[in-house]
């Protein structure tokens, strides 16, 4: 029996409609947000474009190390192992790159202008400063991991080289992060994640411990937000990568790609708000610096991993450099 042209057309239309209604597979978004690295082979902090080949000069967006125009004093002994860098914006809208160096320099560098630092202090080599954060009043919080191991709030709001501070002890203090939503300062040390209240005035701050939480594994290292989830923090230790649930004070180890992200001695971890990509830095066997790597690993979507290699580099930490939200 022959079908009518209308019947055949109807069947074709149904098939086509079914094809058009099939949902498309969403493709993971490649990150476009720049990445800042602490690069110890050339003693610089460097901002790189993740969409470009890092072996080419055009991948570099911005770089800084203290020079004669920085007004950071004699840095021959205080600069040489940059270990933390992050972009921040003050209440007036001015942006700064905050940096620490294991040799002792702490600095706030106007971005992108460079020139004289907005603030700097040399704490010497013994403390081994490891983390830095800008507070809403213009003061700066710092973590240092050696010696007495402390968390400090410096009165950076009071002048370019103001070295007044309030201090509290935290064994193995490695990083600090200001939680704008909760208005508290978080810090991670060898065995604890600690929450502090910053009180007092800009000229005379106070630092009060509100709570502390035992780490799932020892030797805490990095700390930061899980961008896109205001209730969770990234925390790395020598023996793992974890997420902390702020509302319950508990640890979450069932996050996406947890098995791949969970590693030994992860130096930095963070989520790109725009794409959801997670970056990591992990010491690489054979690197001249035993705590460094020449690459940043990007975990894109549900399964993709991209290795961004900076030839000859000795990278300690990497951070997303989001100019729109910092």
RAPE-V13897 format. One record per helix or strand of 3 or more residues. SS is the DSSP state (H for helix, E for strand). FROM is the first residue (numbers start at 1). LEN is the number of residues. Records with the same first field share a line. If there is no record, write none. Layout:
SS = FROM-LEN / FROM-LEN
This chain:
H = 5-17 / 57-3 / 68-3 / 156-3 / 258-4
E = 34-6 / 44-5 / 60-5 / 82-8 / 95-7 / 105-7 / 119-4 / 129-6 / 140-5 / 150-5 / 165-5 / 175-5 / 184-5 / 192-9 / 205-10 / 220-7 / 229-9 / 240-6 / 250-3 / 266-6 / 278-5 / 295-6 / 304-6 / 315-7
